[in-house]
């Protein structure tokens, strides 16, 4: 019942507001203060006829003369006198409501930032970003996730996507971007696997048992190449997984090899059970960038977070 009454009240308010040109309320406030069309025109740098037209519109909207001139001295009607106080307070509150927000303060404000990316990017960036936030932005919550992204509309469902530049450039024009780092594809093998030469040719790679990173079974080949430039070599993998860390575990415990970005390979090889081998393939370089939908560009704190991303990348190995 209370909700119904509230809805009825809001509908009536909306109907009343439609009868009033809200742009004229500051003019009305000045007319009530000065009781003069001439001085009001001077205050707003308007002509006297323009203020007179505004006054006629306001009289119609409020169904009251508002300002009358019996002789030489203008005076306010009772209705206008009653309006003066509430109108002044309302305009002050509207000014606070519409005033642009100040700069984002990471030390005190709370935001939730959703980052759509591969697990290896999360492994690289999450420790650095959470470390910085712990020191400078204790109320900021980071969420690393993954969802298929094909357009700027998909991108608008998260705050940022981090991935290969070649893929990001397919998302359209309503997208912002920030270059993060340059990488290249290398081969990883178990540390005990000594059958590999110091540098693999594509033919040697394809002659061996290998596993591959795959996120979507039916992803078109041109899209797959944008995500992973060496994917044309991976025509007959013995296993595919959607996770680089699982890929590393498979390689470390088998005779299989795999192609991964060098930064991933370094992280995976830290435990000592993997080694890195270069591959002689011309299209193995990739650039990793951050992307965001321009439709979400004004979200609170997102400009600050882009600056934080740039700082975090400088701390990566």
N, C-alpha and C positions, 0 to 999 in steps of 0.2 A: 504494500500500500504506500509506504513512504517513498519507495523508488518510483512508483507511478506518479505520485504527486510531484516529485522532483523533476521527472521528465516533462510533465505538463508545464511546470514553472519555467523550465529551460526553453520550451517551445514558445511560450508567450514572450519571454525575453528576446528570443531570436526575432520574433515578429515585430516587436517594438524597435529593435535595433535597425531593422530594414527600413523603417520610416525615417531614420535620421542619417544625414550625411556626417559620419563620425569625424571627417576632416575639419568640420566646422566647429567642433567642440572647443579647441583652443581659441578660436575667434570669439566664441560665446563667452569664454572665461575672461578674455580681455575686455569685451564689451561690458560685462558685469563689473569689472574692476574699475574701468575708466568712465563708464557711463557716457561714452563719446564715440561716435563713428569716426570722427576726424583723428583722435588720438589712437584709436585701434588700427586705423589704416596706416598711420605712421609706424606703429609698433611692428606690423607685419609687412611693411614695405608694399602695401596694396593701395589701390585707388579707393577714394571714398565711395564711388558707385559700386565697386566690387564688394566692399564691406556692407553697403546697404542691401545688395542682393542677398548676401549671406544672412543678414538679419531677417529679411523677408522669409527665407527658407526656414530659419530657426523658429520664427513665429508660427509658421505652418506646422512644423514638426511637434512643437510643444503646445500648440493651440493656445497661445498666450502672447500678448504684445511684448513682454519681457522688458522693453525699454520704451518709456513714453516721455514726451517733451511738452509738458503744460507750460507754455511760455518759453523762457530762455534756459531754464534749468531742467535737464533730463533727470528722470528718476526711475528706479527699478520697480517693477510690479511685485506684488507679494510672491508670485510664483518664481520670479527671477531671484528674489532675495533668498528664497528657500533653496534654490538651485546652487547658489554661489559656493557654499561650504562643501557639499558632496562632490560638486564638479571639480573643485580644486584638488580634493583628495584623490578622486578617480584619475585625474590627469597625472598626478604625481605617481600613483601606483602603476599606471600604464607606462610611464617613462622608465620606471625600474624594470618592468616586465620586458620592454622592448629594447632596452639598452644592451649593446653587445657585451657578451660575457668577457671577463678578463682572461688573461693567459692561463693556460692549464698549469696547475701546481701539483706536480707529481708527489711532493712530500705529504700532501694532505688529502688529495682527491682519490676516489676509487673508480676505476674503470675495468672492464672485462674485455680483453683483446683476444680475438679468435684468429689463429694462423693456420691456414690450410697448406700442408706441405708433406714431403716424403719424410720417412722416419729418420733418415740419415741427416737431413737438415735440422730436424728437431734435436737429434743427438748432438750436433755441433753447436747450435745456437741456444738451446734451452738452458744449459748450465751457465753460459755467459750472461744471458738476459736475466735469468732469475737472480744471479749474483748482483748485477747492477741494481735491479729493482729492490732487492733486500736492503741495499744501502741508501737508495735515493727515492724509491717509490714503493713503500711497504704495503700500500693498499691496492696496487695494481695486480690483477689476476690474469695470467697467461693461459691460454688453452690451445694446444697444438692438436690438430685433427687432420683428417683427410676426407675429401668429397670430390667427386668428379666435377670438373670445371670446364665448361665449353663456351661460355659467353660472359659478358659483363654482368648480365642478370644473375648468373650463377655466382659470380665473384662478389656481388653485393650482399650475398647471404653470410659472408664472413668479413673480417676486417682486412686481412691480407692473404695473398697466396704467394708462396715462394717457390720458384721453379725455373726451368730453363728459359732463357730469353726467346729462343726460337718458338717455343710454345706460347709464351705470354703474348707475343706479337700477333697471335691469331685471335685474341680476345676482343678486338675491335678498338674504336677510337675513344670510347668513354671509359678509358682506363688510365690510371697513373702508374708510374714505374720508378724504381730505384735500383740502380746497379749494385750488386753485392760482391760477387767474386767471380773469378775465372777458374775453370777446372778442366780436366781432361780425363778421358777414360783410360784405365789401365787394367791389367789382368791380375787377379789374386789366385794364389794356390796355397795348399797346405805347406807349412815349413818343411815337412818331410818329403814333399814331392820334388825330387831332383831331376825329373824327366824333362823339365822345361828348359829351353835355351834362355840366354840372358834377354833376348828380344824375340817376341813371337811374330810370325807373319799371320795374316788372316787364314791362310790355308792350314797352317799348323794348329791354330786355335780350333778351327772347325773339325779337324781330325781327332780332337780329344773329346772326352766327356765333359760337358759343361752345363752349368745351371744358369738361369736367367731371371732377371727382375721383370715381373709382369703385374700390372695392377688390374687390367681389364682384359678378359679373354678375347673380346671381339673388337678391340681397339684397332682402328685403321692403321695400316703400316706407316703412312705419312705422318700421322700424329705420334706414333711410337718413335719414329726417327727424331722428331722434335724433342721428345722427352729424353731419349737415350740415343745419341748419334751412331753408336756402333751396333744398334739392334739389327741391321741387315745381316750381320755375321751370325746372329743367333737363330738360325733357321731350324735346328733340330736339338733343342735342349733336352736333357734327360729329366729336368725338373724346373718348374717355374714357381716363384713365390712373390708375394706383393710387399716384401719387407727386406731391406738391405741387411739388417742384422741377422735375420734367419739365413739369408744367402751366405753370409760369412761363416755361420756355424756349420752349414752343409759342407762348404769348401774345406774348412779346418779339419773335418772328420771324414774326409773321403778323398778319392783321387780326382774329383771334379775340379774344374777351374771356373772362373766367372769374370765378367767385365763390370767394373764399377767405377764411379768417379774417384779420382786420386785422394781427395779429402776423406772419402769413405774408407778407402783402402788403408790409409794411415791410421784411422781410428780402429779399424778391425784388426790391424797388425800389431797394435800395442801389446796385446797379450802374449805375443811371441809365437803363436801357432800358425801364422800366415806370413807369406812373403809376397812382394809386389814385383810384377814383371811388366815391362813396357810392351805395347803392341804396335806394330808398324801399320797403322791404318790412317789414311789421310783425313777422314772426317771423324775425329775423336774429341775435338774441343767443344766445350759448352760454357755458356755464361749464365750464372744464376742471378736472378733479379727478384725483387719484391714487387707485387702488383696489388692494386686496389681499385675498386670501382669509384669513379668520380662522383657517383650518386651518394657515396658515403664519406666523401672527403671532409665534410664538416663535423663528423662525429667527434665528440669531446675527447681530446688527448691524442688523436690519431697523428697529428703533425709532430707532436712530441715523440711518439713511438717510432716514427720514421727516422727521426734523428737518433734515437736510441739504437735502432737497427744498424745504422751506419757506424756508430761507435762500437757496437758489439762485434761487427765483422773485423774490425781492426785488431781485436783480441784473439781472433781465431789462429790456430797454428798453420 
